[in-house]
Amino acid sequence: MKPISFALIGRSGCGKGTQAELLQKHFGNLFYISTGGLLRELAKLDTSAGKSAKQIMQEGKLIPDFMIIGLWMRELNVNLKEDQGALFDGAFRRLVEAQQADEYFKFLERENTLMPILIDISKQEAYDRLTKRRICKDCGKIIPFVGEFKNLEKCDNCGGELLHRPDDNPDAINNRLAYFDNEVLEVLNYYKKDNRLITINGEQSIEKVFEDILDAVKQHQIPNSKIQIPNK
């Protein structure tokens, strides 16, 4: 039996990071890969690639495929243990990325072990959340504008000051939401063809979204797969 991996997909602001954190706590043995986190770390570097990535992100545009694939592939090559599943937060956003991920897992002899989960929210809901969410100045934790998090005055992780993200401006947000319709829908259709995609209503409480994810994971069967789902 092979360990299962998850890919959390959805419009910006749908709560992928929050649900990824809950999945890590619940299943334990998952190697976490945040596409956004890797890109933000890259953008801090005083390199040509870092400066280019920073500019593209500030404009709300997409980083090239080769850069995204290279970042998460390096993370997997160096860190993923044989008994671990991977947890992708914010992947995959283009068809070629989804196809390359399948090829990579096939190389690892983990074919048909990746479970893509769409956290589905409307474009308007996404816009409302993105214009109001905040980020901790000290630890970098993103504070979503949902539920009890709306009333936080300090970071619940470290007590740091909460700020609005510089890339959460209206123009950049609209660009990010537009690429979902232009690019990510093709990825969703790719997963729907072989009945792999799990769709969750993301316009619920954080707790209910997570509950629905766990129920769906238990009930969903990936065709032709021999996967191991932790019993937690």
N, C-alpha and C positions, 0 to 999 in steps of 0.2 A: 504494500500500500504506500502511496505517495502523499506527502503533506499537501493540503490545499492552499491555494493562494487567492487573494482577493484584489480586485481592481475597483476602486470607488470612482464613479463617474458622475458628473452633474454640472449644472451651471455654476458659475462662481457664486459663492454665498450660500450654497445649498446645505452646507454643514459637513462636507467630506472630512475635514480635519477632526471635527468633534467626534464623528462616528468612527473614524480610524482609531482615535484614542480609546474609545470604548471597546472596540474589537480587540485591540492589543491587551487591554486589561482582562477581557473575558477569555480569550483563547491562549494568551501568554506567549507561545512560541512562534511569533511572527516577526519577520524582519521588515521594518517600516521604511518605506521610501516615499518622501514627499517631493513631488516634482517642483512645487512652488518653493519649498524650502531649499532644495538644491540650487534652484535658479537664483534665489535671493543671496545665497552664500557666494555663488559665482559673481553676482553683480557687485559684491563688496570688494572683489579683487582688483588690484591695480594692474590689470592686464588688458590686452586688446580685446580678448573674448569677454572679460568682465565688463568693460566699458560698453561694448556693443550690446551685451545682454541687458545692462541697466537701462540704456536708452530705449530698447525695444519694449521692455516691461513697463516703463513709465508711460509709453504711448498706448499701452494695452494691446500690443500686437503679439503675434506668436513667435516664439523662438524657433529657429529651423529644426527640422526633424532630426538631423544628424547630431545636433547638440543635445537634444533631449534624450535620444536613445543612448548616446555615449555616456551621459551622466548616470542614468539609472543602471546601465549595463556594468559600468565600473563598480557601482555600489554592490550589485549582485555578485559579480566575480570575486570581489574581495571579502565580502561579509556573509553571504548566504550559506548557512550550514546545511548538511544533507538532510537533517531531520526538521528543518524549518520551512514554513511557508512564507511567501512574500506578501506584503500588504502595500499596494500602490495607492497613494492618496493623490488624486488629480491626474490619473492616467487611465486610459489612453485617449488622446485628443485628436489624433489623425489616424486614418486607416493604416498607413504604413507602420505606425507605432504599434498598433494592435497586431498586425501581421508579424512584425519583427519579434514581438513578445512571444507569440505562439511558436515561432521558429526557435527562439532561445530556450523556451521550456521544453521543446522537443529535443534540443541538444542535451539538456539536462536529464533526459528520459522522464520528463514530467508532462508528457503530452496530455491534454484535456484535464489539467488540474487547476486551471485558472477560472475563478468565478467572478465575472463582471457584475457589479451592482450599480444601477442607476438610482441616484437619489433625486427624484423628480420634483422640481419646483418651476413655477411659471417665470417668464421673463420679468414681469412686473415685480413679483415677489423677490427675485434675485436683485433687481435694481434697488428696491427699498432696503434690503438687508445690507448691500454693499456700501450704500451711501451713509449708513449709520454704524457699521461695525467699527471696532477699534483694535489696536495692537499695543501690546505692552512695550514701553520704551526700553525696559531693562532686559527682559528674558525673551521677547519676541512672540509671546503667545498671542494668537488671534482671538479676540473676544467677539463672538457672534452677537448679532442683534436679535436674539430670540429668548423667550422665557425669562428666567431669573437673571440672565446675563445683561439684560437691558438696563438694570438698575445698579450695576457695578460701578463704583467710583475709582477703585484701585484694582490692579491685577490680582485675581484670586489665586495665582500661583506663587508670586513673589512680592506682591504689594507695590509693584512699580506703577509709574504714571501711564495712563491710557491715552493713546494718540490715534488720530486717523491716519491710515496708511497713505503715503504719497501717491501710490498708483490707484487709489480709490477715488479718483476724480471723475466727473460725469463723462468726459470724452473717452477716457481709458476704460471705464466700466462698459460703456456702449460698445466699444470695440471688442471687449472680451465676450460680451453676450452675443454679439453678431457672429463670432467665430464658432460658437456652439451650434448655431443653426446651419452654418456653412460647412463645418468640418466634422463636428462630433456626431451629428446625426448619421453620418456614413459609418462611423464606428459602431453605433448602436445597431444599425441594420446588419452589419457584419456579424455581430454576436446573436442577433435574433434568428439568423438563418439556420443555425444549428441548436437553437433553443437553449442558449447559455445565459442569456441576459435575465437578471432579476431586476424588477422595477419596484421601487418603494416610494410611497407618497412622502415627500420631504416637507410638506407644509403642515406638519404635525409637531407635537412637542418632541424634544430631543429623546426623551425616554421612549415614546411610542414609536419613533422612527427606528430606534435600536431594537426594540422588541420585535418589530416587523421584519427587520433584517435577520435576526436570529431564527425566527419562525420560517422565513423563506429559505435560509441556508439549510435547515434541517429537512425541509420538504423537497428542495430542488435536487434533481439528479442530472449531472452533466453526462450527455451521451458518451458511451465508450470510455468512461473514466474509471480508474481505480484509485480513489482518493480517500484520505484519512481525515475525517473531521473530528477535532478534539471534542470529547464529551464533557463539556462544562456548561 
